[in-house]
Structure formats: C-alpha cells, structure tokens
C-alpha cells in the first residue's frame, strides 16, 4: 500500500501591480492565478510554481500553508 503524500501549499498575495512589467512577469502573475493588486491565490508547492514565484518574488507576499 502506497503512503499518501500530503501536498504542501503556498498562499500568494500580489502586493505590487503587474502593469508596466515585463510580459514574462505578467504571464507568471496570471499563471499563478493572480489578477489585481491585493488578490490572493493558494497553489501547490511544485518546482514549476516555485520557479514562477522566484521570478516575480519582488511583487509577491508568500506564506506557507499546511
């Protein structure tokens, strides 16, 4: 019987506007499920999402969710 993995999650809040940023950075914001400044999203802590988070870390507030 396989062990059940608990997926870690991360709560993201957009604290700076994506307007006027590089297109790749705006795409990362949308890819993480964020829209307006102040919006929040909960995503799985995967290498793909971590890469996007690291790319736009200057615009985000990141909180670990259990």
PyMOL commands that set and color helices and strands:
alter all, ss='L'
color gray80, all
select helices_A, chain A and resi 23-31+47-55+57-59
alter helices_A, ss='H'
color red, helices_A
select strands_A, chain A and resi 9-14+40-44+60-65
alter strands_A, ss='S'
color yellow, strands_A
deselect
rebuild
show_as cartoon
